[in-house]
Amino acid sequence: MATGSMAEAAVLGVLAPGGTLTASQISEQAQITGWSTRRAIGQLESRGLVVPSPHASRWSITPRGRAAWATKFRRYAQ
């Protein structure tokens, strides 16, 4: 999926400000289902755009994820 999905864009948008969040926190803030959130996180992790934190299953955005958010994913958030 070269251009990404709306769920992936939503996850990156929630993580873009920084910090680490659980999948349920991401789901709540992005207003998408837990299943969609987990799938998007998996896709983003496989491309190196998000990474798991060692603290209780939390996720954070990578510099590469920030670049992707700034270039191609931000249009989904409009």
N, C-alpha and C positions, 0 to 999 in steps of 0.2 A: 504494500500500500504506500505508494510514493508520496502522495499528497497528504496522507493522514486522514483521520476521521474527526468528526465533531466531538466525540467523547475524548479522544486523545488531546484535542485542542483545549477542551474544558479542563482536563487534568493538568496540562501544562499551565493554563491560565491561573489555576488555583495555586500551583506550586511556584509560579514565577516570582512573586514577591519575596520568596525565601522562606527558610525554616523547614521543618519536617512535619509531616502529617500522616495520620493513619489512613487506610483506605476508606474507612467509614467517614472520617472528617472530610476527605477529598470528595467523596460521594455527596455528602450533605452540602458542602459549599458549591460544588459544581452543578448541583441539582440534577444528577443522573443516577440511575440505579446502581446498586452495589455490584451487580454482575457486569454492567458496562464499565464501571470504574476499574474493577479487577482486570478485565480484558484489556482495557486501554493501558493500564500500568504495565501489564505483561508485554504488550507491543512496544511501548516506549522504553522499557528496560532492555528489551532485546536489541534496540537500536542505540543504546547508550544515552538516552535523553533523560532518564530518571534512574536513581540508584536507591537501593534499600539502605536504611540506616540501621546500625546495630541496636538501636533503642526501640524495642517493642514494635516491630513491624511498621516502621514509619518510612516514608518516602521523601526524597528531595530531588530537586531538579539539578541537572549537571550544567556546566557552561555550554556544552553542545546543545542541551535542551533549551537553554535561554536563547541561543542563536536561532534555533528552529522556531521557537515561539515568536521571536522578533521578525522573522522573515515570512514563513509560510503558514503558521498556525493562527496567527493573530486575526486573520480575516474571518475565521469561524466565530470569533467572539463579538464581532461587530453587530 
